[in-house]
């Protein structure tokens, strides 16, 4: 039996819960309702690896380990610790990166890219022939009949050569996280604290989208800012990518040169909530007492064609597959 796998951690969602219930606004239908944390931002068996006979839950357990370490950092921040020490800062950075990459939107993106690349290469083969394509891409010279069989194997659609499943998704998350981590660590981190409940979150809480640039594609590396609501009253803004110092690197400089704490007002509240709404996959989530923080304009204003939030990573993935 498949287990519930949360792509947004339960410890995080509980920050917006009352009696284990969240207020949900569906961005596709406009419906508003309450739902249990246990049934929010999850899919059955999403990270399962059936091919692993010893432990099909191995990937889910790896995510849980990171979540447990991140939860301890969240507790520090809520207790007033800021700036963070280097280890806690790196844990939180990795958690934010993984959160941006681990959801169903990214797996669907990979599948869509696979189809697009196959269609593009199929058109190319129709022009130059399977033999020429294989020689160009793989450096092999094959007889025409063998080349056709190899191409048919590579291009098959019903059972693609590369299966984009939980294991493949996890491998991409690990690879891209390693690539993005130094860039996220080198940003200026601002912790915004509000005097009272001011923020909602979503099923994709890490935002690299700019609402004032709706057609721009951004990524964890290229975004002007990365925002992440941590609770109803606090959020991270990671901005202005800074070069690492030659005499010691990012870690030596962050405490007094990069990281700061500010008191949030209406401008910060609107900025953060606008970005959360812009980047959400399908649902905005709030504390039941804060449901009116999500006005109808957030639902109506969704663009008819929403670009991916991970442009740099998408290009990198496509180059690998080409």
N, C-alpha and C positions, 0 to 999 in steps of 0.2 A: 504493500500500500504506500502511495506517495505521501511524503510529509509536506507540511506547510513550510515553504521557504520564503522568507521575507527579503525583498531586495531593498527595503528601507527598514533598518533595525527596529525591533520592538522597543528597546530602551529609549530610542530617540522619539518614537511616536508617542510614548507615554508622557512626554513633556507637554503634549497638547491634549491629553485625555482627561476625562472626568468619569470616574467609575468605569475605567477601561473603555470608554466610548469617545469617539472622535466625531466632529462635525465634518461632513464631506460635501463638496460642491463638484459635481461632474461637469467637466468643461465641454463635453460633446452634447449632452442633453439639457444642461442647465438645472438638472434635478439636485435637490439638497436633502440630505438625510443624515442619520447617525449610523455609525458602524463600529463594531468592536475593533480594538487594536489588532487582535489576533487575526482578523480577516481583512486587514488593510495592507496594501502594497505588498502583496504576496501572490505566489502561484504554487500550486502543488507540484512538487518534484522539479522545480526550476533549476536547481543546482545538482540534481541527482546524476550519478554516473553509473548506469546499469552495468556497464562492462567491467566495473570493478567488483569482483565477487566478494572481496574481503570487507569492503565498506563503501557502499554506494553513496554514503553521506559525507565522504571525505572532503569535498569542496565546501559544503555547507559548514563543516566544522572549522575549516580554515577561515571562512568569513566570520564565524562566531568568535574565534580567537582574537581577530582584529577588533571586532565590536567590543569585546570585553576590555581590551586595553584602551580603546577610545572612550568607553563609558567612564573609566577612571579619570581620564583627562577632562571630560565634561564636568565631572564632580569637582575637580580642582578649579575650573573656571567659574562654576557657580558659587564656589566658596570664596571667590575674590582673588584667586591667584592669576596675576597677569603682570608682565609677560611670562610666558612659560619657559621652563628649562629646555635645553636642546632636545632631549629624548622625548619629552611630552609634545613639544612642537612638531617633531618629525612624525610621531604617532598620529597626531591630529591631521597633519598634512596628508599622510598616506590614507587615512580614513576618508577624507574629503575627496581625494582623487578616485579611490575605489568606488565610493558612492556614486560618483559621476559616471562610472564606466560599467557598473554591474547590473543595471536594470534591463528590463525587456525591450526598451526602446533601442538600446545599443545592439542587442542580439538581432533584432529585426533589421537594424541598419546594416549589419554584416550580411544578412541574408539578401537584402535588397541590392547591396553592392555586388554580391556574388552573381546575382541574376544579370545585373547591368554589365558586369565585366564579361560574362559568358556571351551575352548578346553582342557586345562590341567585338569580341574576338571571333565569334561566329561570322559576323559580317566581313571581318578581315580575311578569314580563311576562304570565304566565298570569292574573294578577289584574287588571292595569291595561291590558294591551294593548301591542303593539309601538310604536304611535304615541305613546302617553303616556310610555312608557319612554324613547324617543329624545328627546322634547321635554324630559324631566326631566334626562336624562344629558348630552345633546349640545346642547340648546337649539335644536333644529330641529323645524319642523313639516312633516311629510311626509304625502302621501296614504296611506291605509291599505295599499294594495298595495305601494307603495314602502317603507313602514316595515317591512312583513313581510320584504321582500327584504334590507333593511339589517340587520335583527335576525338573520336566518338566516346572513348573512355573519359577523357578530360572534360568534355563538354556535356556529358549526360545531365539531364535536368531532374528526372524523377529521383535518381539516386546520385547526387553530385559527388564529384571526386573528393572534395573537402566537405565533410559534414559539419555544419555549424550547430554544435550542441553545447551542453554545459561545459564540457571539458575544453573544447576549442575556445569558447567565450572566456573561460578562466585564464587560459594561456594568454589571450590577448590583453585581458585586464592586467595580468602580472607584467607583461612586456611594456605596455603603455604606461603603467604606473611607475615603473623604473625610469622610463624616459622623462616623465613629467615631474617627478619628485623634486629634483634640484631647482626647476623653474618655479614651482610653487613655494618652496622654502625661501627663495630669493626675493619674493614679493614683500611689499610692506603690509603687515597684518594690522588691521584695526578691529578691535573688539568694541562693538556698539552696544551699550546697555541702556535700556529704557526704564523709566520709573514704574511703569505698569505694563500690563499685557498690551502688545502693539503689533505682534507679528503672527502670520500664519505660515504654513509650510505646504509641501506638495509631495506627490509620489516621485518627483525628481527634484530634490531640494537644493542641489548644487546648481547655481546659475552662472553661465558664462555669456548669456544673451543680454544685449542692450535694447530695452524697449524703444529707445529713440533711434535705433538703427535696425528696424525689423527685418531687413533683407541681408544683413551682414552675417557672415559665418565666422564663428569664433571657436576657440578650443582652450583647453587648460593651459596651453603654452602661449597662445596668441591673444587671449582675451584681455581687454583693457582692465577688467576687474572680474574677480570671482566672488560671488556672494553665497552665504550659507547661513540660514537661520538656525541657531542652536537651541533656542527655546522661545517661549512667548515673549521674553523680555531681552533676549540677547542674540546677536548675529555677528558673523565674521565678514569682513570685506578685505579681500586680498588683491592689492592693486599695485600699479607702477613697478613692473618688473625691474629689479636692481641687479647690476653685475656683482658677482662674487668678488670679494677682496683678494688680491694676490697674496697677501701675507697671512691668510688664515681661513678664508672661505666665508660662507654665508653665516655659519653658526656663531662666529665670533662677533658679528656686527649686529645681530638682530635685536637684542634686548633694548639698547638705547638709541639705535638708529633707524630701525625698521618698524618695530611694534609699538602700538599705542592703544589707549583706551579713551573712548569719548562717550558723552551722554547723548543719547538719541533724542531728536525732536521730530516734528512733523515731517520735515524734509527727508530725514533719514528713514523714517517709517514708510513714507510713500516710495522712496527709491528702492528699498529692500523688498517691499511687497509687490511692487511693479515687476521687479526682476523675477521673483519667485513665480508670479503668475505667468510671465512670459515663457519660462523654461519648463513649466509643469508638463508632464506627459498626458495625463487624462484627468487628474483630480487635484483640487486644492483641499487642504486639510487644516482644521483649526480646532481650538478648544470649543466645546459647546457654548460656553458663555461669550465667545468671541466671533460667532458666526457672521455678525454684521460687519466684521473687518473685511469681508469678501463681498464687495458690492457687485451689482450686475455687470458693471462695465468691464470687470476682469474677464467675465465669461464672453460677453459680446465682442470684446476687442481682440479675441484670438484671430491671428491671421489665417486665411484660408489655406495657405501653403506655408508650413512652418519648417524652417531649415534646421538641420541637425545642430546640436550644441557643441559638437566635437569636431570641427572642420579639420584641424591639423591632424588629429588622430585618424579621421576618415581618409584623408589623402595618404597617410602613411600606410594604412591598411590596404588601400587600393593598390599602391605601388608594390606591396608585398605580393598581392594576388596576381598582378599583371604578368 
